[in-house]
Amino acid sequence: MTAKSNQPDAWFTKAEADLRAAELLLKTANPLLDIVCYHAQQCAEKYLKGYLILRSVSFKFVHELVYLTRLCVDQDPAFSEIIDIASELQDYATGVRYPDDDLDEPTFQEAERAVNFAKEIKAFIMQRV
């Protein structure tokens, strides 16, 4: 890890940029819904990683939000409240970025839901830092 990647605030700043990107893209005339969902997932991932770094918890650098959330549960059992939304966002890490015959393009409602889930995870974590 570089020095910057050891700073939780640096992760939270990047997470906030992902959230802003998702919100802005969602408001366009022809929103790129898969990219909105990707940025929502990235926002949640970076908030979770920032929290883990703040707590000095080692983790694998993966896109698996459920894995990261479970590590957070070890620090604070209340994190179990967000495992379901982390699970729902998890597939947007890679599933929407590559052609996949088994995965439909997200709808506007799904993209909006993904952004709202990212905001929930952000609020949840920021209450604990």
C-alpha positions as CSV (number, residue, x, y, z in Angstrom):
1,M,0.0,0.0,0.0
2,T,1.1,3.5,-0.7
3,A,1.0,6.1,2.1
4,K,-2.2,7.6,0.8
5,S,-3.9,4.3,0.7
6,N,-3.4,4.0,4.4
7,Q,-5.5,7.1,5.1
8,P,-9.2,6.5,5.6
9,D,-10.0,10.0,4.6
10,A,-8.4,9.4,1.2
11,W,-10.7,6.4,0.7
12,F,-13.7,8.4,1.8
13,T,-12.8,11.2,-0.6
14,K,-12.6,8.7,-3.5
15,A,-15.9,7.1,-2.4
16,E,-17.6,10.5,-2.4
17,A,-16.3,11.1,-6.0
18,D,-17.9,7.8,-7.1
19,L,-21.2,8.7,-5.4
20,R,-21.2,12.1,-7.1
21,A,-20.4,10.5,-10.5
22,A,-23.3,8.1,-10.0
23,E,-25.7,10.8,-9.0
24,L,-24.7,13.1,-12.0
25,L,-24.9,10.3,-14.5
26,L,-28.3,9.3,-13.2
27,K,-29.6,12.8,-13.9
28,T,-28.6,12.9,-17.6
29,A,-31.1,12.7,-20.4
30,N,-29.9,9.2,-21.4
31,P,-28.2,7.9,-18.3
32,L,-25.6,5.2,-18.5
33,L,-27.3,2.9,-16.0
34,D,-24.6,0.3,-15.9
35,I,-22.0,2.9,-15.1
36,V,-24.2,4.5,-12.5
37,C,-24.5,1.1,-10.8
38,Y,-20.7,0.5,-11.1
39,H,-20.0,3.9,-9.4
40,A,-22.5,3.1,-6.6
41,Q,-20.8,-0.2,-5.9
42,Q,-17.4,1.5,-6.0
43,C,-18.6,4.1,-3.5
44,A,-19.8,1.5,-1.0
45,E,-16.5,-0.5,-1.5
46,K,-14.3,2.5,-0.8
47,Y,-16.3,3.5,2.3
48,L,-16.0,-0.1,3.6
49,K,-12.3,-0.2,2.9
50,G,-11.8,3.2,4.5
51,Y,-13.6,2.0,7.7
52,L,-11.4,-1.2,7.8
53,I,-8.3,0.9,7.4
54,L,-9.4,3.2,10.2
55,R,-9.8,0.2,12.4
56,S,-6.4,-1.2,11.3
57,V,-8.0,-4.4,9.8
58,S,-6.2,-6.1,7.1
59,F,-8.2,-7.2,4.1
60,K,-7.8,-8.6,0.6
61,F,-8.1,-6.0,-2.2
62,V,-11.2,-7.4,-3.8
63,H,-14.5,-6.1,-4.9
64,E,-16.5,-8.4,-2.7
65,L,-18.7,-6.2,-0.5
66,V,-20.1,-9.0,1.5
67,Y,-16.6,-10.1,2.5
68,L,-15.6,-6.6,3.4
69,T,-18.9,-6.1,5.4
70,R,-18.2,-9.3,7.3
71,L,-14.8,-8.0,8.3
72,C,-16.6,-4.9,9.5
73,V,-19.1,-7.0,11.5
74,D,-16.1,-8.4,13.4
75,Q,-15.4,-4.8,14.5
76,D,-19.0,-3.7,15.1
77,P,-21.9,-6.3,14.9
78,A,-24.3,-3.6,13.8
79,F,-22.7,-3.9,10.3
80,S,-24.8,-7.1,9.9
81,E,-27.7,-4.7,9.2
82,I,-26.1,-3.7,5.8
83,I,-25.0,-7.1,4.5
84,D,-28.1,-7.5,2.3
85,I,-27.6,-4.2,0.6
86,A,-23.9,-4.9,0.2
87,S,-24.8,-8.2,-1.4
88,E,-27.1,-6.5,-3.8
89,L,-24.5,-4.0,-4.9
90,Q,-21.7,-6.5,-5.1
91,D,-22.4,-7.7,-8.7
92,Y,-22.1,-4.2,-10.0
93,A,-18.3,-4.3,-9.5
94,T,-17.7,-6.4,-12.6
95,G,-21.0,-7.7,-13.9
96,V,-22.1,-4.5,-15.5
97,R,-18.6,-3.6,-16.9
98,Y,-18.3,-6.5,-19.3
99,P,-20.7,-8.2,-21.7
100,D,-22.5,-11.0,-19.9
101,D,-25.2,-13.1,-21.4
102,D,-26.7,-14.0,-18.0
103,L,-26.9,-10.4,-16.7
104,D,-29.5,-7.9,-17.9
105,E,-28.7,-4.2,-18.2
106,P,-29.9,-2.4,-15.1
107,T,-33.1,-0.5,-15.3
108,F,-33.4,3.1,-14.2
109,Q,-35.1,1.9,-11.0
110,E,-32.3,-0.5,-10.3
111,A,-29.7,2.2,-10.8
112,E,-31.6,4.6,-8.6
113,R,-31.8,1.9,-5.9
114,A,-28.0,1.2,-6.2
115,V,-27.3,4.9,-5.6
116,N,-29.6,4.9,-2.6
117,F,-27.9,1.8,-1.2
118,A,-24.5,3.5,-1.6
119,K,-25.8,6.5,0.3
120,E,-27.1,4.1,3.0
121,I,-23.7,2.5,3.4
122,K,-22.0,5.9,3.5
123,A,-24.4,7.2,6.2
124,F,-24.0,4.0,8.2
125,I,-20.2,4.2,8.1
126,M,-20.0,7.9,8.7
127,Q,-22.0,7.5,11.9
128,R,-19.3,5.2,13.2
129,V,-16.1,7.1,12.3
